[in-house]
Amino acid sequence: MKRICFLILIILINISLVQAICGDGFCDLSNENYDLCPEDCIEEDKLDRATTLVEQTEKCYAGDDLVPCPREEQSRILPLSLQKKYNDLFFLIPLITVVITLMLLFVFKTRIAGKTLKEYLWPIRYYVLGAILIAISQYVIGLKYNIPYFLNLTQALWALMIVFSLIKLIKTYGDFNISNVLVLGVLYSIIIHGLKVAIRYFFYFKPVWYLLDRFLYGSLLVMIIALITGPIFIYLKKKGVEI
């Protein structure tokens, strides 16, 4: 019972953390629909509609060069000076590089912080698959059917996939340490938010600066969750507490 209560507490902390960081723009990480979250989302439709929104709300971007409307805060992470139009290669080259690098690391069984990619991902394969399906569902279901609170729920679910993955790996490997937690956080950042920005680019045609901003913001959220919960479970395991 104590174990269950503690796990519930950790889950609630992480869900609260997600909510606190995302604020009232929870959907900002996965839904750029202006009507659903006018305080946090960016309208990038036709210029005439964008211009109208500028006049009405002053909380959008308009023009081919993404000229910012008067607003104190333009993005989650990127400074205003970096919110400009970039060549598509600025996005495609890093994306292809990351994919090829991960493939080479897997094929050559390269160790990162003492473990191969297979050692990181195979024990948590179902959680990784769950995170991928959750990310995809935010677009296939969340955007298409506009289900109330669906995006909030899925946002919390992929956060839980990270927590459950940490628990599994810490229980599986006796030498799982903070460095391994950091690597897992990076892997989940690539898996979840790399997938999201790829979907946004290829299917929703979002500008490159916006993709970079959302990837950095989402990755920051993943790393915070991993670096808070990971050390807690490692400490509890060292103290002999069953997790």
Residue, then its C-alpha position, 0 to 999 in steps of 0.5 A: m500500500k505504501r508503495i502504491c501511495f508513493l507512486i501515486l504521489i510521484i505521478l501527481i507531482n509530475i502531472s502538476l509539474v507539467q501543468a505548472i510549466c505549460g500553464d493555461g496553454f497546455c495545448d501549446l505543445s501539440n495543438e496550434n489551433y488558435d480557437l482552442c488556446p488564443e493566449d498561447c497559440i500562433e495563427e499561421d493561416k492566410l495573410d488576411r486572416a492573420t492580419t485580422l487577428v493582429e488587429q483583434t488580439e495582437k497575439c499572432y504572427a503575420g507575413d512571410d517573414l513572421v513579423p511579430c505582433p506587439r507582444e511581450e513574450q513571443s515564444r516559449i524558448l527562442p528570443l525574438s531575434l531568432q524568430k525569423k524565416y529559415n531555410d528548410l535545410f535548417f530543419l532537415i539536416p539536423l533531423i536526418t543527422v539525428v536519425i543517422t546517428l542513432m542508427l549508427l549507435f545502435v548498429f555499432k553497439t556504442r555505449i553511452a554512459g556505460k550502456t548501449l541504445k538497446e540496453y536503454l530501450w529494450p526493457i522499456r520498449y512498451y513505454v516507448l511505443g506508448a509514448i509514440l502512440i500518445a504523441i501521434s494520437q494528439y494529432v490524429i485524434g486531438l486535432k481532428y475531433n477536438i475532444p475536450y481535455f484530450l490534449n491535457l490527458t495525453q500530455a500527462l500520459w507521455a510524462l508518465m511513460i517517462v516515469f515508468s521507464l525510469i522505474k523499470l530501468i532502475k529496477t533492471y540495472g543495479d548500476f543505473n545512475i544520474s548519467n543514465v537518467l540524463v541519457l534517457g531524458v535525451l532519448y525521450s526528448i528525441i522520440i517524443h518531441g522529435l516526432k512531434v516537430a516532424i509531424r508539424y513540419f511535414f503535415y502542418f507546414k509550421p515554420v522552422w523557428y517555431l519547430l525549434d522553439r517547441f522542440l526545445y521547450g518540450s525537451l526541457l519539460v522531459m529533462i525536468i521530469a527525468l532529472i527530478t524523478g530519476p534521482i528520487f528513485i535511485y536514492l530510494k533503491k539505494k536505501g532499500v525501498e522497493i520501487 
